[in-house]
Amino acid sequence: VRTLPHARLFDLANRGDNVWIATWTVSVPQSTRIYMSRSTNAGVSWSTPQLVNTAISGVNYTAEQPSIVSGDQNRWMLVWSAHPESGGPTLV
């Protein structure tokens, strides 16, 4: 996984073969974003990072604690919590 400023690795999952998924957060002004990258060779190389969560227009959310698991049929499940910077309910 490439070095990114303000990035923090949160979870790494494997489906029992050489395929791995890494998830991490990146702090940007007024919010936090979640990214993921995939390796098909046991971590020797990684795909280009992909942004997983998007901003809600007019609301600055902080996304935290992404967690990923491998499922059947090459499916992956990624969940995280998010809360608005201005206070309010936490979304999960």
N, C-alpha and C positions, 0 to 999 in steps of 0.2 A: 504494500500500500504506500502510496506516495506521501511525503511529508507535507502537511498542510498547517499553516499557522492557526493557532487557537483550536486545534483538533484534539479530540479525546476518544480513544477506542473504547467502545462499550461492549460489543459482543462479537463472537466468532462462532460459526456453526459449520458442521460437516455432516454430510448425509451418509457416511460410511464408505465413501470412496475418495477419490482425489479432488472432489468438488467442495470448495469452502466459500462461505459468504462472510464478509466482515462488515460491521456497521459501526458508525462513529458519529459524534456530533461535532459541529463547527460553530463557534460563536462568531456572529456578525453583528454589526451595530443594531441594537434594539431587538434581537431575536437569536435563536439558535436553530440550525438546520441539521437534518439527519441525512447522512450519505451511506451508500453501500457500494461494495466492490466484490467481484466474483473471481475466484481462481479455479481453473480446471486442472491444475497440475500440482496440487498439494501445497500451494503458497509460493511456488517459484516465481510466478508472474501473476499480475492482477489486471482486471479490466479497468477501463476508465471509470473513475468514481461517478456515481449517479445520485442526483438529489432525490430523496425519497419523499420528503414532506414539502409542502408549499405554503406560502403565507396566505392568510385570509385578508382580503382587502380592508385596509384601515385598522387592523388589529395586529399588534406585535406579540407573537407567541414565543415562548421558550419551550422547546421540545427537549425532553430528557429521557434517559434510561432506555434506549432502544434495546429490544430483546428479540432474537431471531431463532427459529427452530426449523428443522427440515421436516417435511411431510412426505406423503406418498406421491407417486407420479411426478417427481421432480418439482414439487411445489414447496414454497417457503412461506413462512408466516412471520411478519415483522410487526411488532406492536411497540408503542411508546406512550408516554404521558406528555401532556402539553398544558400550559397555563398562560393566560394573557399577562403581559408585563404590567398592565394597569390593575391587576387583581381580578378576581372573579373565579368562576368554576374551573377546576382542572379537568381536562378531557383525557380519556384513556381509550 
